[in-house]
Amino acid sequence: MDVAFEAAGSQSATVQAIQALRPGGTLVLLGYWKEDQVAIPGITAMRKGLTVRFVRRMKNTFDRAIDLARRGLVDVASLVTHEFSLELASEAFVRAARRGPDILKAVIRM
């Protein structure tokens, strides 16, 4: 892939994004990690000639992001990998908190 966005703040997701990118690709980091320093495969990123961009979260951007999603200009549906009923909400939180490789985004539907 040409561009990968890491929005979970997960070291494993960051590593997977680097591995998935093609040479010359761009990694966009917008998730907040728990720690200030995270180990990534730097040699792999260097050999691929990747560009790494960091996104600073700014106020007043959520309304614009929601508008883009509403108008279908951003595909957010494909991010949802798991859906849970309200009755299974506690399971949804437990599974999402584990940050396993099988869950990208979990949604609780009413």
N, C-alpha and C positions, 0 to 999 in steps of 0.2 A: 504494500500500500504506500501511497505517497505521503499521507499525513495521518498521524495518530494523535488522538486527544486522550490524555489521562486525567480523569476528573474525580477519581475515587480517593486519591491521596494514599494509594497503595503501592508499596515497593514492588510487589509481584506484578501488579498491573503495569507499572512503569517498565519493568524488565521485559514483559511480554510485548509491550508496544515497541520497544527497541528491536526486539527480535523479529517482529512482524513487518517493520519498515523496510522498504527497498533502499538500495544505495542512493544517496542524495535526498532521502526523505526528510520530513520535518516532524519532530515530536513537540507537541504543545502540552505543557504541564500546567494544569489549572486546579488540580486537587490539592488539598492541604494534608501533608503527611503528619503523623504523630510526632515524629522527631525532626529536628532541624537538618540533620544529615542523613542521607539515604544512599546506600551503595547501589550503583548501577553498573552494568557492563560497559565501562568506558572505552575499552579497547574495541569492542564490537561497534559501538557508536562511532568511534574515530575511523575505523576501517571502512565503515559504510559512508563516511562523510556526512553524517546526519547534522541537521540544524536543530538545536534545542531552543525552544522559546518558552519563556515563563510568562504567565498571565497574572497580573495583579488585579484582584477583585476590587471593583469600584462600585460605589453606591450609584444608584440611578440606572443600573444596567439591567435589573431584573424585569422591569416593565417592557423594555425593548426585546429582551430574550423571549418573554412570554408572547409578545406580539408576533415575533418571527415564527414561533412554534404554532401559534393559532392560525396563522396564514399559510401554514404548510411549507414554509421556506426552510425549515430545519426539521429533519426527521428524528423525532424523539421516540417514536413508537418502537423503533428497532433496538433501542437501548434496553427495553424491558425484556428480561430473560425469564422472570418468574412472576406469577400473579397469585395472590392469596386472598381468601375470603376474610371478612372481618373476624370470623370465629377463629381463624388461624393466624391472627395478627402477631401473637407472641412468637410463634414459630418463624414468621417472616423476619421479625427483628433479630432473633437468634441467628438465623441463617445468614442474613445480611451482615451482621456484626462479625461473623467469622471471616468474611471477605474471601470466601472460597473461589476458586477459578470458574466454578459453574454459574455463579450469580454476578451479573453485571449490575442490574438494577431490579429490585423487587418492588412490586406495587401491591397495595392492599385495596381491594375493590369492595365497595358496599353493595 
